[in-house]
Amino acid sequence: MLEMSGVLLNRPVFYLRGVSRDQDYFYWQQRLPKPSARHAFSVKRTDLDPLLDKLNSGLPIQRADETMARTLSRILTTEVFSSSKLEQELSSQLSELLLPKDFASLLAQTYISNNRSPSLLELTPSSLTDLIPWELLTIEVQSKSAKPEILRLIEVADIVRSVPAGLHLERGRVAEPASDTGSALYVVDPFDQNTDIQLDAIFQGDDYSAFRERIETTGHPLSTVGAKFTRAHLSSALRSDDAPSRLVYVGHVLALPGSGAVTSLILTDPREMYGVSSSIASSNRPLSATDLIEGTVFSDKRVSALKAEEGLSSRLSIKWPGPAEEKLSGAALWPMPPRVLLIACNSGADMSNPEPFGLVVAAINAGARLVTASRWTLPTDRAFNEFGATASKPLLETSLALDAAHSSDDPVSSIADWQRGQLKRWLSDPDPLSASPILWAAFSNYLGDPRPVNTRGPERSMASEIQSSDQ
């Protein structure tokens, strides 16, 4: 029986891969129990772009004249995720483009013949379709004894995502076996009251108590909630003799569109801390994806530039995330545990970049086997409360559910089960304050299991493959 990041593969496995060029090109294939031929297809931009525009208008992305509360008010009352009817209409239109009839039919037939148990779908979307909530795409399922029913992709398949194959050629650190045992390093809302950065707290008041309780039972000794935590603290915890088997980060991420290299965790590092990214508000240096790859290997070249950029005195000592005399790679400074959970805005935006890179790829390069992260902005509970949900705590509930799933023996299936439960709530009683897909459909699972990569001979492009199949 095969195993992949704790996912038992004693069930059918399918693969769907896309790439954005002049059009969006895809192919799909059944991998298990027996490999099938590749089936290629393409999607025209003129068909796809209007649907993506409608989707993007419904995601929690602030416009120039909006507060987050106004953004939520707009997307939860007028846009595509304001009702399940509008959402299903868009999901059906996207399905017609992205799930060819032969592929959708095979998924449906497999679901029925497998006693209505989900298959596994390994998904590598094109950069333009990365933000699409693929979990919501519709599939018509027909059995002999019942009328056809419209199900969602997450109901017929557990969905995982792949990272670029080239990452496995010169990976910074080989991943250790995944385990549901061992401690979890919790870094929850790292905060420094002396900083000039104006960031909202992720949670409020007693909401942190749930994480403190988990730290008391399964947390690593260096875990923190609402307190100062630097990249040096992170390195010490991850390199300790009792290194954690999981990392749970709940906080803020700095992300710039199209620039995965500077996607960063916002910890409480001063600007004197060595790092690649520029400081924020002249007081905080975020920990970027480039830092997690590069570490201090090029410190000889970067220190002088860093001091000049920040206007630091040449005599001012640079703070180091690890031993200053050692030039260590990011994977050596921050060796990631097998499971990494990033509950933060745009923490999983890697695949939206034409050249996929960001915190997910960096974590997998440093040893993670499974990374769960968000592909878009996550409204805080405070934002929901300002909108009118006085008793609702959807982000807290989401965070605790994902953390519980990561501590299970099969986190991918556990997260899929949780998403199916949220989908049921959304369809039966679409409450935009607690069951909206803008929260639960934001998260994806990225697999980083070591794998061989065939580098012999040129690989045919998908464009060429489609042209051949059309002839």
N, C-alpha and C positions, 0 to 999 in steps of 0.2 A: 504494500500500500504506500503510495507516494505521499509526501507531506511538503507543504509550502507555507512557511511562516505560521505554523500552527494550524493551517487549513488542510484537513484530510481530503485527499483527491480521490475518494472512492465514489465519485459521481462524474457526470459529464462535464467537460471543460471546453469552453469556447474562447476564441480570441478575436478581437476587433481592433484594428489599427488604422489611424488616419494621419494625413499630413496636409498642411496648407501650402498650396502653390498658387498658380493662376486659378485653379479650382481646388476644391478639397477632395483628396483622393483617399479611398479606404479599401481595405480588404478584410474579409472575415474567414474564419476557419474553425472547424471543430478539432480540438487537440486530443481529447480523451472521450471514450475509451480507445478510439482508433482515429488517427489523423485523416482528415479529409483534404480534398484539393482546396486551394485558395480561390476565393470568389471576390473579384474586384468590382468596384463601382466608384462613381464620382458624383459630386454635388456641385451645381453651379452657384456661383456667388450671388447671382441675381435672384435665385430662389432662397438662398440661406440668409443673406444680409437682412432682409426685412424682419425675419423671425428673430434674429439675434438682436436687432434694435428693440423689438418689443420685450425680449427677455431682459436686456440690460436696463431698460426703464423700470423694470419690476424688481431689480436687485437693490439692496440697501447701499446705494452709492450717493453720497451727498452732492447736490448741485451747489453752485457758487452762492446762491442766495438762501440756502437752507440750513437749519439746524438739524441734528439727527432726529429730533422729535418730529419736525416737519417732514423730513424724509420718510420716516415711518408712517406718518399720517397719510402721505401720498401713496406709498406703495401698498399699504394695507387697506386702503379704501377705494383706490381708483385703478391701480395697475394690475398686472396679470396675476399676482399672488394675493389679490384681495378676495378671491373666491375660487373654489375648486372648479367651478364651471369655466371660468376664464383660463385657469391654469391647464385644465384638461384639453381645452381647445388648442392652446399653443403646443402642448406636449404631443397631441395627435398630429399636428402639422409638422413638427420636428421629426416625429417617428416616420412619417411618409418619406422624408428625405434620408434619414440616417439609419433606418432599419429596413433593408430591402425585404420584399415579401418572402423570398425563399429563406432568408435568415430568420425573420420573425416567425415564420411557420415552423421551422425546425426547432427553435427555442420553445414554442408553444407545445409542439408534439412531444418533445423531450420532457417537458414539465408534466404533461398528462401521463406519459408512459412511466415516469419515475415517481408515480403515486403523489403527484402534485408537490414534489420536493424541488427546491431550487437547484439549478446547475450553478457552475462557477463561470463568470465571464471576466476574462482578463482584458482590460480596456486600455488602449493608448489613443486618446482622441487627438485630433489635429489641434494646433494652437488656437484656431478660431472657435472650435467647438468645445474647448476645455471647460468653460463656464456653464455650459448647458447641464442642467440637472438630469443626467442620463437615467437616473433612478426612476424618474417620472414618465419616461417615454412609454407610450401605450402599445400593447400587443393584444391581438384578438386570439383568444383561446377557445377552441371548440372541442367538445368531447361527444361521444356517441349518445350519451344519455341526457345531455343538457343543451340548452341554447348557447350560442356563442356569448362569451363574456369578455369585457375589456379589462385587462389587467395591466399593471405597470411592470416595467423591466425589473425593478427591485423585487417584485413578487415571484418572478420566474427564475431569477438568478441573483446570487451574491456577487457583488461587483468589486473587483480590485483593479488597481492601476499599476502599470509598469513604468519603470524609469528607463532612460536611454541605455541601450545595450552597451555602448562604449564605456559607461561608468565601470563596468566589470573588468575592463582590460587592465587598468592600473589603479585598482581601488586602494584607497588609503589604509584601510583596515578590514580584514576579513571578519565577517559577522559571526558572532558566537551563536550557539543554538538558542532558540527562543524558549522561554519558560514562563509559566504563570505563577511561579513561586519566586521568592526573593523580595527585596524591598523596592519601593518606588521613591524616586527623588522628586518631591513636589516643589515646584517653583511657582507659587501662586501670587500674582499681583505684586511683584517686587517693587518696592516703593522707597524713595528717599525723600523725606520732607524738606531737605535742604536744597533740592534741585530746583532749577528754574523752569523745568518742563511742566507745562500745564496738561496733564493727562487725567481723564476721569478714572476713578477706581472701578475695577471690573465688577466687584460686588460691594455690598454695603452691610454694615452692622453685623448681625449674627450669621449672615450668609457664609462667612468664612469658617464657622464652627464645624461644618460637615467635613471640610478638608483637614482641619486640625484633628478631628476624630480619626480620620484615615491615617494621618501621620503617626498618631499614637499607636496604631495597630500594625501597619505595614510600611510606614514611611521610613526613609533613610534618615539617619541622625542629622544630616545637614540640610534637610528640607526646610523651607521657609514659607510663611504666609504673611503677606503685607509688610515685609521688612526688607532692609537693604540686602542685596544679593548681587555680586559682581561676577564677571567672567572668571576671575581667579577662584571664587567660591565654587563656581560650576566645575572648573577643572579639578579642584581638590576632591570634590565629591565623586566625579566620574573616574578619577584615577586612584581612588582609595582602595585599600585591601578589601573592603566590604562594598565594592562598587554595586550600584543598584542594577536591577534587571529591567527597570522601566524608568522613563523620564516623563513627567507630566508638567508641561509649561502652560500656565494660564495667565495671559498678560497681553501686552501690546506688541505689535510688530510694525516696523516701519517698512513700507513697500512703495516703490515707484513703478509706474506702468512700464512694462517692457525692459526692466532692468533688474533681473533676478539676483545679480551679483551683490547688490546693496540691500536686498531684503534682510532685515535685521531684527533680532530680539532686543527689546529695550529692557536692559537690566539697570543697575545703578552704578555703572562705571563712570568715574570722573573723566574729564577730557585729557588728563595726564596719562590715562591708561593707553598702552600700546594697542593699536588697531588700525584697520584699513579705512573704515568709514569716517567721514567728518563728524565732528561732535554736533549735538543738537542744542540750540540755545546757549552755546558756549559752556555747557556744563555737563553734558552726558555723551559718552561715546558708545553708540549701539554696537552689538555683536552681530556682524554681518555674515552672510553665507560665504563670502570670500574669506573672512577670518577663519571660519570653520574648516575651510579647505587649506588655506595658506599657513595659518598659525603664525609663528615668528621666523619662518625660514628666511624671509627677505628683510629682516629687521635692519641689517646694516644699511640698506638702501632707503628704507622707509622712515627711519627715525628723524633724520634731518628734514625731510619733507614734511613730516608730521608737525615738528616744532615750528617750522616756517608757516605752515598753513594756519595753525592755531595761535600764532603769535606768542609762543611759549619761550621763555628765556632759555638760552642755550645751556645754562647751568642747572635748569630745573630737571630733576630726576624723572625719568619716565617710569611709570608703574608697569609691571609685567604680569601677564596672566599665569605664568609659570616661572621656572628658574630662568633668571635673566641671562645667564651665561650659556644656556642651551638654545639652539635653534631647532625648534620642534614643529612638525607639521600640525595642522589642525586636528587631524585624526589622532595624533599622539597627545595633544593638549586636552582635547575633549572627546575621548573615545566613547561613542554612543552605546547605550545598552541595546539589547535586541528590539525593544519596543519603545517608541517615542510618540507621545501625544502632544500636539501643538494646538491649543485652543486659543486662537488669536486671529485677528483679521488678516486675510490674505496670506496666511502662513503656508498654504499649499498652492500658491500661484505659479509654481515652477513651469508647468506645462503650457501656460498661456503665453510664455515667451517663445519667439521663433527658435531660439537655441535654449532648450529647457535647462533652467538652473535656478536655484534658490535654496531655501532652508531644507526642503525635503531631500533634494539631491545631495546636499552637503551632509545631512545627517546619515543618509545611507552610505555615503562614501566613508564616513567615520565609524561604521559598524552596525547601523540599525538594520534590522530585517523587516520591520513593519513601522511605517510612519502614518499616522492619521492626522490630517490637517485640513484647514478650511480654505476653499478656493475664492471666497469673497469676504466682504466686511460682515462682522457679527455685531448686531445691535446689543448693547448692554441691557441689563434688567432696568437700570435707571432710565434708559431711553424708552423702554416699554412702559415704565411707570408714568413718565411724562406724557406719553401718548394716551394713557388712561387705564392701564392695567395695574391697578393699585395692589392687587394681591398676587399677581402673576410673576413668576421667576423663571421664565423659559430658558435663559442662558445658564443659570445655575443648574436647572434640571438636566439640560443637555450635557453640561460638563460632568456632572456626577454619573450620568448614564454611560458616557464614553469612557470615563475612568474605570467604572465597574467592568465594562466590556474588555478593556485592555488587561484586566487582572484575571480574565477567564482563560480556559485552555484553548479556546478558539475565538480570538477577538474579532476576526473578520465576520464570522457567522453571527456572533453576538451583536455586532453593530448592525448588520443587515436585519436581524430580527427586531432590533430596536427601531430601525427606520421603517420596517413594515408596520410596526405598531403605531408609529407616528402618522404614517400614511392612512391607516384605518381611521384614526382620529380626524385627520384632515378631510377625508371624504365623507365621513358620517356626520360630523358637526364641525365644519370648517371655522375654527376659532383662530383668527389671525394673530391673536396674542399668545397662543401657547402651542399650536400645532402647525404653524405655517412652515412650508418648506424652506423659507429663507434662512432658517436655523438648521433643521435636521438634514436637509439636502445639500448643505454647504460642505459637508465633510466627506472626504474620500480616503480610502486606504491605499497606500503605496507600498509595493513589495520590493524588498531589497535582498532577497536570497541570492547567495553567490551562484553564478551560472557560467557555463562555458560560452564563449563567443567565437563563432566561426569567422575568421578573417581571410580565409582562402578564396581568392577570386572575387570579381566585382559582383555586387548585388544588383539585380535588376530593379529599376525604379518602379514605383507603383504606377506612375503615369504610363510607362511602357507596358506594364502588365495589363492595364486596363485596355490600352489600344489593341493589344494582342487578343484579349478576350472578346473584344467587340468585332473582330474580323471574322 
